Amino acid sequence: MTNNQMSPQEMSDYKLKWSPGYEVQVDMDSDFWGKDFCRKNFESQNWSFHKHTMPDDSHTFYFENKSFAEKFLYEYNKHNPRFHS
């Protein structure tokens, strides 16, 4: 099912089924990079994002499956090699 066929309510319900999924922490300045990467590489229903989830104000991306999280983490580590999730 693609997000073109899902209503906002269906997408929310779908995300609740797999939530929390696989987590990847990013530094507080990489939220725009992360959202842009996810929009280009994944369907909207396969990832989510929450701001300021850790004491250092870093953010968390959540993914439906492990391969999505690993792909994101691999690219994120190239984007910001000093921050380790």
C-alpha positions in Angstrom: 0.0 0.0 0.0 1.5 3.4 -1.0 0.8 6.6 0.8 -1.1 7.9 -2.2 -3.7 5.4 -1.4 -3.8 6.0 2.3 -5.8 8.6 4.1 -4.2 10.5 7.0 -6.1 8.4 9.4 -5.1 5.1 7.7 -1.5 6.2 7.7 -1.6 7.0 11.4 -3.2 3.7 12.2 -0.6 1.9 10.1 2.2 3.6 12.0 0.7 2.7 15.3 0.8 -1.0 14.3 4.6 -1.0 13.9 5.5 1.7 16.4 8.0 2.2 17.9 9.9 0.1 15.4 13.7 0.6 15.0 15.2 3.8 16.4 18.0 6.0 15.2 19.2 9.0 17.2 20.4 12.1 15.3 22.0 15.3 16.6 19.7 18.3 17.1 20.9 20.0 13.9 20.2 17.1 11.6 16.4 17.0 11.7 16.0 18.7 8.4 18.6 16.5 6.7 16.9 13.4 8.2 13.4 14.3 7.1 14.6 15.2 3.6 16.5 11.9 3.4 13.4 9.9 4.5 11.1 11.7 2.1 13.3 10.9 -0.8 14.0 7.3 0.2 11.0 5.9 2.1 7.2 6.0 1.9 5.7 8.3 4.6 4.0 5.4 6.4 7.4 3.6 6.9 9.1 6.2 9.2 8.3 8.8 11.8 10.2 11.5 13.7 10.1 13.0 17.2 12.0 16.1 18.3 14.1 16.5 21.5 13.8 12.9 22.7 17.1 12.8 24.6 18.5 15.1 27.4 21.0 16.5 24.9 18.1 17.6 22.7 18.9 15.1 20.0 16.0 13.7 17.9 14.8 10.2 17.1 13.7 8.7 13.8 11.7 5.6 13.9 11.5 3.0 11.1 9.1 0.2 10.3 11.9 -2.3 9.5 15.5 -2.8 10.3 16.8 -2.4 6.8 15.3 1.1 6.6 16.9 2.1 9.9 20.3 0.6 8.8 20.1 2.5 5.5 19.3 5.7 7.3 22.0 5.2 9.9 24.6 4.4 7.2 23.9 7.7 5.4 23.6 9.7 8.6 27.0 8.5 9.7 28.4 9.9 6.4 26.5 13.1 6.9 27.7 13.6 10.5 30.5 11.2 11.4 31.1 12.9 14.8 27.7 11.9 16.3 27.2 8.2 16.9 23.8 6.8 17.3 
